[in-house]
Amino acid sequence: MSGGSASASEVQPERAPGGASSAPALEAVDVTRSYALDGVSVEALRGVSLTIAQGDYVAVVGPSGSGKSTLMHLLGGLDRPTTGTLRVGGRDVADLTEDELAQVRNETLGFVFQAFQLLPRTSAVDNVAMPLVYRGVKRLERRDRAVAALTQVGMGHRLDHRPNQLSGGEQQRVAIARALVGQPQVLLADEPTGNLDSRTGEEVMALLERLNAEQGVAVVLVTHDRDVAARARRQVRVRDGRLEPPSPGHPQHPGAGDVPRRLEA
């Protein structure tokens, strides 16, 4: 990073009265992403603009190869755009080093994957505590916060069980607890019900919706399931690397009153 650029710890989003951030949780402005495959340039995204407000609840849908996974990776700070502007928590990723971007991801975002991505020989509580290791949180505090997160998702009775001792739904709950333990602004979920039966998937979706409504955590999920997508406050449809116009009843931009306010403790 060039001299004179502020570090991630120095660059703070604007604050509204009362200390709440006035910046969108995530913002992409005319973003493109191109890849070189066998010497051929492939445009995965072609000028996408999208804002995820604080407390939003969005489903990203589209056919295979449409660019929705690329968009999700960019929103999650796992990749950088070829052109355009991407802001995570009010910070332009172009101004951040790799280490600073990793810090922003750790402090701002939580990730839930279809395949759970839990460490197989590690207990539920230690899996959940893992993101706090990278923040330098002390061991006893890590455990206390992990226990609280697991209790929040109904897994307080399975703290010391390893993933192979848990059902698929229980593993996904542990994954959600791991995503929440750092108190993120946004939870990014990639096909969160894809490996679950319908009843368990319903329970997981109800959990995500409760976290969104009661705690104001913004939820952005990629899904092929129309029923899952229909539950979101709005749907973003991706095709051929572009956002399609919104369909009736599912605006791509929230209006007044669409985003729940964070409940005070």
Sequence and secondary structure as in RCSB ss.txt:
>XXXX:A:sequence
MSGGSASASEVQPERAPGGASSAPALEAVDVTRSYALDGVSVEALRGVSLTIAQGDYVAVVGPSGSGKSTLMHLL
GGLDRPTTGTLRVGGRDVADLTEDELAQVRNETLGFVFQAFQLLPRTSAVDNVAMPLVYRGVKRLERRDRAVAAL
TQVGMGHRLDHRPNQLSGGEQQRVAIARALVGQPQVLLADEPTGNLDSRTGEEVMALLERLNAEQGVAVVLVTHD
RDVAARARRQVRVRDGRLEPPSPGHPQHPGAGDVPRRLEA
>XXXX:A:secstr
  TT   TTT    B TTS B S SEEEEEEEEEEEETTEEEEEEEEEEEEE TT EEEEE  TTSSHHHHHHHH
TTSS  SEEEEEETTEEGGG  HHHHHHHHHHHEEEEETT    TTS HHHHHHHHHHTTT  HHHHHHHHHHHH
HHTT TT TT  GGGS HHHHHHHHHHHHHTT  SEEEEESTTTTS HHHHHHHHHHHHHHHHHH  EEEEE S 
HHHHHTSSEEEEEETTEE    TT  SS  TT S      
